[in-house]
Amino acid sequence: MAADGAAGAPAGDAPVAVTVAVTGEGADTGTGATPDVSVVPTGADNLAVRAALLVAEAGGIRGERVHLSLRKGIPVAAGMAGGSADAAAALVACDALWGTGLGTDKLAELAARLGSDVPFPLAGGTALGTGRGERLSPVDTVPAGTEYHWVFALADGGLSTPAVYREFDAVDDGRTAPPPADGVLAALASGDPAELGAALLNDLQAPALRLRPALGEVLAAGSELGALGSLVSGSGPTCAFLARDGEHAAKLAAGLAERGVARAVRQASAPAAGASIVPNP
């Protein structure tokens, strides 16, 4: 584990298509993000605000203000990198708003400064993350047209990522290096969701379950309903389930909702594109 609390682990990532919208527009006063202020910080602690400040610094922007409006499709502290996705969108939005023309490489550099998870939603696609997760290598062996269907069981409340990492560090499993991602990469290259489901692995699942044992019931429910793979998403408490196809995903989602094991259930597909400008309707 790195000194800053980030773990060095290879990870195969494919973004799911859950909407995260960040609208950047010129403002006369103030700098902030204005979603539900009861759960989301609106000042410099918000990653989207920090992203805007970095773009302004890198682009030599002085005296300009921006109003960021976040429409969050990803719950807070859910283990799904929702704040990181906000930040990636804010980087692209502010670069376009101010015409700074920073380019892909510079935006990726700024993303890595914001956090280990930010470069991935900026880039999108399918990638292997190394280092703290910020060093991305595109995975171009996935067969064209491959689409994976996921179901997410959202839990009540969040789960502290630092607490999960501390719990991870508290158990010595004898490993001195993270496991290779060869199994996941081979499964992705096959395009077979069953093979990918069997290869899924999350080192943070065990500590998350120790802190929130009830998540074990959620994972078991998904497996009983025929999920090809079941795991805690990131540091939790969201649980993710891989389905055979879209029809199976709908049935799996309905089954989880019927059992009442989650606050809410959502479906998504992967891979998805990274942050981009979407014209106003």
HELIX and SHEET records of a PDB file:
HELIX    1   1 LEU A   47  GLY A   59  1                                  13    
HELIX    2   2 GLY A   82  TRP A   98  1                                  17    
HELIX    3   3 GLY A  103  LEU A  114  1                                  12    
HELIX    4   4 PRO A  119  ALA A  123  1                                   5    
HELIX    5   5 THR A  161  ALA A  170  1                                  10    
HELIX    6   6 ASP A  182  SER A  190  1                                   9    
HELIX    7   7 PRO A  193  ALA A  199  1                                   7    
HELIX    8   8 GLN A  205  LEU A  211  1                                   7    
HELIX    9   9 LEU A  215  GLU A  224  1                                  10    
HELIX   10  10 GLY A  246  ARG A  259  1                                  14    
SHEET    1   A 3 ALA A  11  ASP A  13  0                                        
SHEET    2   A 3 ALA A 127  THR A 130 -1                                        
SHEET    3   A 3 ARG A 135  PRO A 138 -1                                        
SHEET    1   B 3 VAL A  20  GLY A  26  0                                        
SHEET    2   B 3 VAL A  66  LYS A  72 -1                                        
SHEET    3   B 3 GLY A  32  ALA A  33  1                                        
SHEET    1   C 4 GLY A 229  VAL A 232  0                                        
SHEET    2   C 4 CYS A 239  ALA A 243 -1                                        
SHEET    3   C 4 TYR A 148  LEU A 154 -1                                        
SHEET    4   C 4 ALA A 264  ALA A 270 -1                                        
END                                                                             
